[in-house]
Amino acid sequence: MLKNMKILKEQEKERLFRIGVERVKKFDEDFDELYDKYKAKAKEKGFEGELKFVTEKSKVIIYVTIFL
């Protein structure tokens, strides 16, 4: 039970901030270029977390992880 509480506390400290949307086709073709673009965009906004990608229909939504 304590282990589950620790995991929940860690998850509460982490949030996602949306930094962009791209089409799946373009994302598949130019992944490295787009990754660098959005990593730089996140850093420009002051976020140092890792990028997360969520696919919905024909789009990829790019988030950066922020810690509270």
TORMI-505341 format. One line per 3 residues: number of its first residue (from 0); for each residue x negated, y negated, z negated of N, C-alpha, C. Coordinates in Angstrom, 3 decimals, decimal comma, always signed. Each point is the difference from the previous one (the first is absolute). Layout:
// TORMI-505341
NUM) X/Y/Z/X/Y/Z/X/Y/Z  ...
***
This chain:
// TORMI-505341
0) -0,821/+1,199/+0,000/+0,821/-1,199/+0,000/-0,863/-1,260/+0,000  -1,088/+0,006/-0,750/-0,883/-1,160/-0,038/-0,639/-0,236/+1,362  -0,308/+1,094/+0,686/-0,597/-0,132/+1,324/+0,965/-0,710/+0,961
3) +1,285/+0,359/-0,064/+1,011/-0,641/+0,851/+0,140/-1,480/-0,338  -0,073/-0,359/-1,254/+0,111/-1,400/-0,406/-1,186/-0,802/+0,537  -1,194/+0,611/-0,034/-1,189/-0,679/+0,504/+0,125/-0,269/+1,498
6) +0,511/+0,970/+0,740/+0,193/-0,161/+1,441/+1,007/-1,110/+0,265  +1,089/-0,034/-0,744/+1,005/-1,049/+0,184/-0,574/-1,373/-0,278  -0,819/-0,128/-1,031/-0,604/-1,289/-0,319/-0,937/-0,452/+1,115
9) -0,749/+0,914/+0,591/-0,895/-0,341/+1,107/+0,801/-0,460/+1,212  +1,132/+0,646/+0,268/+0,818/-0,365/+1,146/+0,641/-1,366/-0,189  +0,330/-0,369/-1,231/+0,622/-1,286/-0,269/-0,952/-1,155/+0,300
12) -1,272/+0,236/-0,065/-0,986/-1,052/+0,211/-0,279/-0,247/+1,475  +0,487/+0,881/+0,858/-0,303/-0,087/+1,430/+1,231/-0,447/+0,788  -0,190/-0,974/+0,877/+1,079/-0,490/+0,850/-0,502/-0,105/+1,434
15) +0,929/-0,045/+0,943/-0,347/-0,153/+1,407/+0,463/-1,363/+0,494  -0,836/-0,636/+0,806/+0,309/-1,288/+0,593/-0,044/+0,172/+1,515  +1,077/-0,325/+0,669/+0,092/+0,177/+1,459/-0,819/-1,078/+0,708
18) -0,894/+0,449/+0,890/-0,828/-0,962/+0,718/+0,188/+0,045/+1,512  +0,788/+0,965/+0,504/+0,217/+0,009/+1,441/+0,789/+1,181/+0,513  +0,395/-0,095/+1,277/+0,751/+1,056/+0,688/-0,562/+0,135/+1,411
21) -0,174/+1,220/+0,441/-0,468/+0,277/+1,364/+0,821/+1,152/+0,581  +0,067/+0,055/+1,309/+0,655/+1,132/+0,670/-0,893/+1,234/-0,104  +0,629/+1,155/-0,099/-0,731/+1,261/-0,149/-0,944/+0,222/+1,173
24) +0,460/-0,279/+1,209/-0,818/+0,227/+1,194/-1,285/-0,822/-0,061  +0,121/-1,281/-0,326/-1,177/-0,858/-0,098/-0,902/+0,454/-1,147  +0,615/+0,415/-1,079/-0,737/+0,455/-1,174/-0,821/+1,245/+0,326
27) +0,584/+0,917/+0,740/-0,714/+1,214/+0,394/-1,160/-0,304/+0,941  +0,178/-0,960/+0,889/-1,039/-0,335/+0,976/-1,177/-0,747/-0,624  +0,284/-0,955/-0,896/-1,038/-0,883/-0,546/-0,083/+0,045/-1,517
30) -0,004/+1,178/-0,588/+0,035/+0,099/-1,462/-1,162/-0,745/-0,665  -1,219/+0,239/+0,465/-1,164/-0,619/-0,636/+0,058/-1,525/+0,043  +0,376/-0,523/+1,141/+0,094/-1,456/+0,166/+1,082/-0,582/-0,917
33) +1,165/+0,667/-0,046/+1,093/-0,488/-0,839/-0,328/+0,141/-1,484  -0,682/+1,089/-0,358/-0,400/+0,180/-1,402/-0,901/-1,153/-0,436  -0,989/-0,308/+0,814/-0,914/-1,106/-0,325/+0,753/-1,329/-0,077
36) +0,942/-0,209/+0,915/+0,790/-1,242/+0,035/+0,790/-0,169/-1,302  +0,687/+1,059/-0,424/+0,841/-0,111/-1,190/-0,807/+0,049/-1,296  -1,132/+0,655/+0,023/-0,885/-0,028/-1,168/-0,522/-1,426/-0,204
39) -0,372/-0,668/+1,092/-0,471/-1,391/-0,076/+1,135/-0,925/-0,440  +1,205/+0,251/+0,510/+1,155/-0,816/-0,366/+0,309/+0,136/-1,494  -0,098/+1,216/-0,522/+0,234/+0,223/-1,428/-1,058/-0,713/-0,835
42) -1,245/+0,109/+0,426/-1,088/-0,647/-0,730/+0,160/-1,518/+0,030  +0,446/-0,528/+1,132/+0,236/-1,440/+0,158/+1,063/-0,498/-0,989  +1,001/+0,858/-0,274/+1,063/-0,361/-0,933/-0,397/+0,275/-1,449
45) -1,189/+0,574/-0,201/-0,499/+0,218/-1,348/+0,254/+1,389/-0,564  +0,348/+0,970/+0,850/+0,267/+1,367/-0,448/-1,150/+0,913/+0,398  -0,500/+0,761/-0,954/-1,130/+0,894/+0,259/+0,400/+1,478/+0,016
48) +1,285/+0,300/-0,128/+0,455/+1,384/-0,070/-0,093/+0,723/+1,327  +0,358/+1,287/-0,031/-0,042/+0,798/+1,223/+1,282/-0,204/+0,802  -0,084/+0,271/+1,280/+1,152/-0,147/+0,885/+0,834/+1,276/-0,014
51) +1,309/-0,178/+0,059/+0,937/+1,123/+0,090/+0,850/-0,223/+1,239  +0,306/+1,091/+0,692/+0,764/-0,074/+1,240/+1,270/+0,818/-0,134  +1,137/-0,616/+0,317/+1,295/+0,669/-0,075/+0,642/-0,067/+1,381
54) +0,367/+1,166/+0,533/+0,620/+0,068/+1,325/+1,515/+0,030/-0,151  +0,670/-0,922/+0,675/+1,456/-0,037/+0,041/+0,424/-0,191/+1,446  +0,721/+0,978/+0,517/+0,446/+0,012/+1,395/-1,195/-0,179/+0,923
57) -0,086/-1,076/+0,758/-1,109/-0,168/+0,936/-0,992/-1,061/-0,470  -0,013/-0,271/-1,309/-0,897/-1,022/-0,530/-0,804/+0,530/-1,179  -1,167/-0,585/-0,184/-0,840/+0,301/-1,160/-0,065/-1,268/-0,836
60) +0,388/+0,119/-1,267/-0,062/-1,137/-0,906/-1,276/+0,133/-0,815  -0,787/-1,053/-0,048/-1,299/+0,013/-0,675/+0,124/-0,741/-1,323  -0,389/+0,696/-1,068/+0,015/-0,563/-1,345/-1,404/+0,026/-0,559
63) -0,268/-0,882/-0,964/-1,237/+0,047/-0,755/+0,381/+0,263/-1,451  -0,780/+0,826/-0,661/+0,240/+0,319/-1,404/-0,524/-1,117/-0,868  +0,836/-0,461/-0,923/-0,455/-1,005/-0,971/+0,211/+0,579/-1,394
66) -0,867/-0,364/-0,905/+0,083/+0,502/-1,356/+0,375/-1,134/-0,928  +0,921/+0,273/-0,895/+0,485/-1,013/-0,946/-0,750/+0,070/-1,310
***
